[in-house]
């Protein structure tokens, strides 16, 4: 059941109620944004995600989750005493990436946040499947490699990403099915190649971030990425079904899994400079340079075959 389903749990209003079962309550459109901001701020405080006077870089993509996170952090930065910037990775996927770029510029303008944009093509790589890696895996690897670099470059000591409750649950289930019972950490300590990494939306379901964005009138990408492969999010349906059958099931499941699974390890602290580009990495060659070499080899092989 959904608790307090008949009226707003904050003000008692009975019209236009927003019922999101993962939150266990009904809220009116006026109280909902304040409630969600309070939940995110509570998460930040509980897990000590943002030190006082920190410089936080929030990764924005033009999606609803990162739009929600940017707007909430902008609303709480004075109270929590931190500086806020945004970073966006332009993935070079034609018109779609150009549209996303314009959308995040508008988001940042509304929240009065500076924006730093990094273009994938400036590193000599592109978002294409290669060597058994599907396109979404390549995209994720490139984002994970570039976001910390950009954050450090602009002087940020905290990198905030829009991973939600749904994202955490899917990650946990994939780990369980692969025989690796590791729970993703809400906070990853800084290393020689990355700032402190935090996930302020881990107690916010996708439906709540979408509703927040709708009520705030924030611009977001209207269409999914043209390269998106639905199978990459196949476990989302598992938890959506759980929530339908057992309201608040997602939140309870997440809380229990965090207790029984092994906490995720911090990223390895030892690193060295990539011999090709000079960027710090824990691997012999950094992920971006390895991808560039693989794509150049593939292009050369195809050219020879065509010749």
N, C-alpha and C positions, 0 to 999 in steps of 0.2 A: 504494500500500500504506500501511497504518498502521504506523508505526515502533513497536517494543517492544509488540507486541500481546498477548503471552502473560502478562505479569506487570506489576505496578505499577512504574513506573520510579523511584520514590522508596524504596519499602520492600521490594519483591519479592513482595508478596502476590499470590495468584492467584485469589481469590474475589471475586465481585460487582464485577468490574472495570468502570470507566466508560471507554468508548471513544468519544472525540470526534475524528473524523479531522482537523478543522481544527487541533487541538493537536498532532497527530503523535505521540501517546503514549497509553498506558493508565494509569489511576490508580485506586487503591482509594478507597472512600468516605471513609476517614480522611484520606488525603493530598490528595484533590482540592481541598477548600476552601482549604487552605494554598497549594497550587500556584497557584490562581486569584488569591488575594490577592497573592501574589508577582508574578504577571504584571502585575496592575493597578498595584501599587506601582512596578514597573520602568518601566511606561509613564509614570507621573507623573514619575518622576525623569528619564527619558530626554528628555522634551519640556519639562521644567521647568514643569510645570503649576501647582504650588502653592508659592508662596513661603513661607518660614518665617514663622510667626505670622500667617498669613493667616486671614481669616474666609471659609470656603467655604459657599456655599448650594447644596445639591444639589436639583435639581428632581425631585420624586417624583409618580408618576401612579397608583400601585397596580398597575402592570405588573411583570413579572419583571426587566426590565433595570434600571429605576430602583431596585427593591427590592434587587437585587444590588449596585448601586453604593453605595447608602446604607449597607448592612451592611458592605461592604469599607472604605469611607472611615471609618466609625465605628471599625473595628478597627485602622486605621493612623494615626488622627489624632494619637495621643500620640507615636508614633515619628517621624512626619513634621512634628510640631509645628505643627498648625493647629487652628483652632476650626471646629466644624461645626454648621450649621443646615440645615433642610429647608424648601422652599417647595412649595406645591401649588396649582394653578389649578383651582378648582371650576368645571367647564364648564357647569353648569346643565342637564344632560341628564337630568332627572327622577331616578328612583330610582337609576339607574346611578351618577350622579355622587355621590349621597349615600352609596352603598355604598363607592365609591372613597375618599371622604373618611374614612370610618370605618377603612378598611383602612390608609391612610397614617398615621392617628393611631396605630394599633397598631404599625406598623413603627417609627415614631419613638419610641414609648414603649419598645419593646424595646431600641432602640439608644441610648436616653437622649439624644435629639436634639430640640431645640426645633423646633416646626412653625409656619410662617406660611401662612395660607390666604387666597387672593384669589379672590373670586367674580366670574365674568364678568358676571353680571346687575347687579352694583353699578356697572358701567360703561355700562349701558344697551344692551348688545348681546346677541345670542344666537347659538348655533351652528346656523345654517341656510344652505343653499346660496343664492347670490345672484349675479346678473349674470354668469353663466357660470362662477363659482367653485364647484366641488363642496364638499360639506360638510367633507371632510377638509382641504381647502386653507384653508377659513375657520378651522377649529379650529387648524391649525398656525400660521396668521398671528396669531391671538389669543394663543396661547401664547408665540410668539416676541416679541410686543410687551410682554406683561405680565411675563414672568419676569425680565427685567433690571430693570424698575421695582421689583418686589418685593425683589429681591436688594439693590439700592442702598438701598431704604427701611429694611431691617433692618441696614444697615451692612456687608454682605458685599462683599468686593473680588474674589471669584472665584465664578463661576457654573458648576457642574458638571452636565452632562447625560448621560443614559444611552445615547448613540449607540454602537451596537456595530459590529463588523466588517461585519456584513450591511448595516447602515444606510449605512455609508461606501461599500460597493461599489455599492449601488443608486443612490446619489447620483452616483457617478462615471459609471455607465453612462448615466444620464439626461443628464448633461452632455455625454458623448461623442455621443450620438444627437441632441442639439440643436445640435451644432457648437460646443460651448463646452468645450474640453478643460481644465477646471479641477478640481483635486483639493481636497477639503475640508480645511481646516487643522485640525490637532489642537488648536491654541491660537489664539484670536483676542484680540488685544490690547485693553485697555480703551479706551473712547471717552468722549465727553461724556454719553452716554446709556446706557452698559452697562459692567458690570465685566469683568474678564478672563474669557473663556469657554473652558472646557476639556472634553475628551471622554476621560475615563480608560478607557473600555471599547472603544476603537477596535481593540484586538487581542484582543477577546473575542467569539467567535461567539454567536449567539442561543442555540444549544443548550447552551453552557457556562453562560451566565447562568441559564437555566432549571434546569439541574442543580444549580447552587449554591443557588438558592432552595429547591429540593426538599430538599436535604440539610440546609440550615439551618432548615427548617420555617417559612419566612417566609410570612406571609399575603399573598396577591395576589388580584387580581380574577379570578374563575373564568370569567367570560364576556367576550367581546370587546365593545367599545363598540357599542351598537345602531345607531349612525349610521355605523359603519365600512364603507367601500366597498373590497372586496377588490382591485379594479383599481388602487387607489392603491399597492399593493405588488406589482404584477405582475412586476417584475424580480427579485423574491426567488427565484422558481422557476428563473430562469436560473442563478443561482449555486448553488442547491441541486443542480441537475443537474450542474453542473461539479464540485462536491465529490463526488458519487456516482461520476462517471467518473474523476476524478483527485483522490484524497485529498490534503489540504493545498492544493488548488488555490485556494481562496478566499484564504488567507493569502499565497500566492505572487503571485496576481493583484493583490492590494492593494499589496504591496511594489513590484511592477513598475510599476503605474499611478502610484504616488506619484513614481516616478523620471521617468516620461516625460510626465506631465501637468503643467501649470502650477500652482504652488501657489496656493491660494485667497487672494484679497486680503483684508486686514483691512478691517473696516467703516470707512466714511468717518468721519473724526474731527470734521468740522464739523457742527454741529447748532444748532438754535434752539428756542425754546419754541413748542409748538403754540398757535396763536392761540385755540383753543377750550378746551382743557383745561389748557394750561400745561406739559404734560409735554415733555421734550426729544425732538426728532425730527430726522431728516435730510430729511424731506419737508415740504412746505408745511403739510399737516395730518397728524397722526399716524395710524397705521393703525386704531387703535380708534375715533377720531372719524370717520374716513372710512367705516368699516363701519357705525357708528351712523347716519350721515347716509343712507347707501345703504339701510339697512333701514327707516328712517323714511319715506323716499321711496317705497319699495316698498309699505309698509303703507298709505300714503296713497293710492297709485294703486289698490290692490286695494279699498280702502274706497269710493273714488269709482266704481269699476266696479260694485261690488255695489249701490251706491245708485242 
